[in-house]
Amino acid sequence: MRSDERGIPGRIDLGPDSLLWRWAGAGRIAYLGGTIGLLQTMHPAVGAGLVEHSDFFDDPVDRVFRSLPSILGVVYDEQAEGTGHWVRDAHRSIRGNDDGQGNRYHALDPETFWWAHATFQFMVEQVADRFDRHRLTRTQREQLYREGIEWYRRYGVSDRPVPPTRDAFEEKWNHICDTVLERNAATEFVLDSLHQPLLPAFDGRAPLPPQLHRLADARLVRRALSRPARLVAIGGLPARVRDRLRIPWSRTDQLQLDIIEWVVARTHRFAPASMRWQPRAAEGWRRTTGAVP
C-alpha cells in the first residue's frame, strides 16, 4: 500500500472482509454512546456547536439517533462517499464563538471534524477491547486504524490532521485529552443526565427492532438501566480524562463495570441477528453477502 509524503496510507476498499465492517456497526456500539457523546461535548468547538445549533438540552438523544445511521452509512452504504459528503454538507452552517472563550469555531474546521471522527475510531476499538472476547493483535489494530482513515476520507474534509499510524493517533489522542478537552455547559448537562434516576425517553427512536421500542421507553426499564448507563458511559472515558476533569470514579464503580463488560462479551452472540447489528450495517451485509452475519 502506497503512502503520501506524510505517511498517510493510500485509498483502500472497505467491505465485508474489512475489520471496520466487523466492528463499526455492531449492536454493541450502543454501549459506547454515552462515552462518545461525552468526549465530543468536551471539545470546546463541538460543545459550543451543540449549545448554539441544536435542541441538545431539550432532547439530548436526538442528535445520536439522527446522526449515527448516516455516520455508519459512510462505512456500509453502497454509495458511501456520497453519504459522507451529505454528512459533511449538513455541518456547513455550524459556526460561531465557543462558550465564553471568544474563540471562533466551525464544524468543518479539519481539526474539529477529525476529533469527532476520532471518537468513533475509539468507539470501534472499544467494542472489541471491552465488549468482545476477541483480542485485537497489534497488526489488526493498525489495520483497523488504516481502515478508519478511509472512513474519514469519505467525508471529503481535509486529511491534514490525520495521524499516519495507530501509534501517532494514540499520541495525538492523549495530547487532546490532556490539553484541549474541558467541562463545559454541554458536558455538565450530560454528566447531570447520567446521574438522573431515569434515562431520557427514546420516543420510539432507539436503534432497536420495532417490537422492542415500547419496552425501551418503559419507565421501569429506563429506571433499571440508569445506573448501568452511567457506569458504562463514565467508565469508558480514558482515565486521564476522568482524573484531569475531576469526574468521580470509584473502585466499586470499576468492579461493577467489569462485570457488565464480562457479561456482554460472553452473551451478545446469543442475541438474534436483528439485535447484533445496527440497521445501517445490517443493510450493508444483506446487500453484499445476502445475509446478516
Secondary structure, DSSP 4 states (H G I P E B T S, - for coil): --B-TT--B-----STTSHHHHHHTBGGGGGGHHHHHHHHHTSHHHHHHHHHHS-TTT-TTHHHHHHHHHHHHHHH-TTHHHHHHHHHHTTTT-EEE-TTT--EEETTSHHHHHHHHHHHHHHHHHHHHHH-S----HHHHHHHHHHHHHHHHTTT---TT--SSHHHHHHHHHHHHHHT----HHHHHHHHHHTSSSPPP-TT-SSS-GGGHHHHH-HHHHHHTHHHHHHHHHHTS-HHHHHHTT----HHHHHHHHHHHHHHHHHGGGS-HHHHB-HHHHHHHHHHHSS--
